[in-house]
Amino acid sequence: MTNTEKGQDAAETAGSARFGRLPKRIRLEDTIQEVPATSPDPAKDTYNPDEWVVRNAPL
C-alpha cells in the first residue's frame, strides 16, 4: 500500500464511523412546540363604553 492509499483507507474508516449509521428517530410529538400567538393584553378589557359620556357631557 502506498501512503495515499493508507490515507484514503483512514479517511473512509473515519467517515464510515461518523456517518455509517442514521441518527435516532425523533417522534413528531417531540418536534412541535405550542406557544400562544400573542401575550394577553392587560388593557384589553379596560374600555368602558360609557366613558364618552363622562368626557363629553356638558357640566
BANU-388614 format. One line per field, with one value per residue (C-alpha): chain; x, y, z; residue number from 1. Coordinates in Angstrom, 2 decimals, padded with zeros to 5 digits. Each point is the difference from the previous one (the first is absolute). Example, Ala and Ser with C-alpha at 12.3 -4.5 7.8 and 13.67 -1.06 7.14 Angstrom:
residues 2
chaine <- A, A
c1 <- 012.30, 001.37
c2 <- -004.50, 003.44
c3 <- 007.80, -000.66
num <- 1, 2
//
This chain:
residues 59
chaine <- A, A, A, A, A, A, A, A, A, A, A, A, A, A, A, A, A, A, A, A, A, A, A, A, A, A, A, A, A, A, A, A, A, A, A, A, A, A, A, A, A, A, A, A, A, A, A, A, A, A, A, A, A, A, A, A, A, A, A
c1 <- 000.00, 001.18, -000.27, -003.00, -001.89, 000.54, -001.28, -003.09, -000.65, 000.30, -002.34, -002.51, 000.15, -000.48, -002.86, -001.65, 000.26, -001.52, -002.63, -000.50, -003.23, -003.09, -000.79, -002.70, -003.53, -001.76, -003.71, -002.25, -001.35, 003.53, 000.42, -003.03, -000.07, -003.25, 000.17, -002.70, -000.03, -000.11, 000.23, -003.22, -000.41, -000.85, -001.54, -002.31, -003.02, 000.39, -002.12, -003.17, -002.61, -001.59, 003.24, -000.82, -002.91, 002.29, 002.50, -002.42, -003.12, -000.39, 000.16
c2 <- 000.00, 003.44, 002.96, 001.43, -003.30, -000.12, 003.55, -000.85, -003.12, 002.02, 002.66, -002.65, -001.64, 003.33, 000.96, -003.37, 000.27, 003.46, -000.38, -003.76, 000.03, 002.14, 002.13, -001.09, 000.52, 003.07, -000.27, 002.62, 000.94, 000.95, 002.40, 002.21, 002.80, 001.78, 003.60, 002.67, 002.21, 003.17, 000.74, 001.16, 003.77, 001.22, 003.21, -001.87, -000.19, 003.42, 001.77, 001.48, 000.67, 002.76, 001.90, 002.34, 001.34, 000.90, 001.70, 001.79, 000.80, 003.67, 000.77
c3 <- 000.00, -000.74, 002.28, -001.86, 000.18, 003.76, 000.28, -002.05, 002.08, 003.20, -001.39, -001.07, 003.42, 001.78, -002.32, 000.44, 003.78, -000.04, -002.72, -000.12, 002.02, -000.13, 003.07, 002.42, -001.22, 001.46, 000.70, -001.57, 003.44, 001.04, -002.92, 000.71, 002.54, 000.78, 001.15, 000.05, -003.08, 002.09, 003.67, 001.68, 000.02, 003.53, -001.39, -002.36, 002.29, 001.61, -002.63, 001.40, -002.72, 002.10, 000.48, -002.91, 002.06, 002.87, -002.29, -002.34, 002.01, 000.93, 003.68
num <- 1, 2, 3, 4, 5, 6, 7, 8, 9, 10, 11, 12, 13, 14, 15, 16, 17, 18, 19, 20, 21, 22, 23, 24, 25, 26, 27, 28, 29, 30, 31, 32, 33, 34, 35, 36, 37, 38, 39, 40, 41, 42, 43, 44, 45, 46, 47, 48, 49, 50, 51, 52, 53, 54, 55, 56, 57, 58, 59
//
